[in-house]
Amino acid sequence: MKHIVRVFVVVLALTGAAATTQTSSASAKSNAVTASRVSMLPVPMCAPNDPNACGMGTR
């Protein structure tokens, strides 16, 4: 039983190390977000004739 727990801990450590290297290399490449499909674009929740434009124009 001890060996199973030790192997599980080693596998978790290796998985965490691999995930850390993947995220650091992914963030170094590019932070640009592009929509590949039109359905992925955000849908506006405000009415088109709203004079305040959901408060986006007031800064």
Beta strands, then each sheet from edge to edge (+ up, - down):
end
